[in-house]
């Protein structure tokens, strides 16, 4: 369904693969039954090694996107979730000064999307 399990807002000088490790650590703490993770090719290095070594969880790396349209299994859920979040004006730019307020706005935006589905 594209529900958000964990959020970690980090500074711009932290690479997303390292930030992804923090997000997964939070998600694994809240949902210990997670058995596998899907990620794109940008996460095939540090994120994959750390996640598999520390947590013993399988990381499935989706293939590179080709120039023609092709539905990639499970990856579209992540892309769709980001698309829904981009509809929120406060998340379209970096308006927030503190990471806590950015996280709260992201959760409010996602809650709004979930409530619209009811």
Steps between C-alpha positions, in 0.01 A plus 500: 500500500797732529461575872793667674658276764776734619633847428850638551573856391873565472729781396584540134863402555402143597472271199164332447649152527617576855172674579320192371679293764359726772150473354521124480629474858193695619265291287654173622468615862129580453426202274735212592324261261649672190670229294599684180559849363464636147736774384623649174853466365626803691477296820694196376820587692508628857131455571485143372818391682400653834139385488589143415791482748343673800135400468524183291227629268501434125528812282348473151651752259270598213651525155594825335214689339506476124414789266167337411212473747507181700321414824755373750359272768463667843710803404194685374360501857790709623487735202123539542539581870758770421264636235218526755730684739600747226138617484551662840616859454709506819699198380559629147785725616731512800294741708567334834797606711491213749496134406229427759254736330587348159426153636171617649392661173583179313291295743210747483510488120500120501217493754300731272556258210387204712187680619404588141499125422230424760 
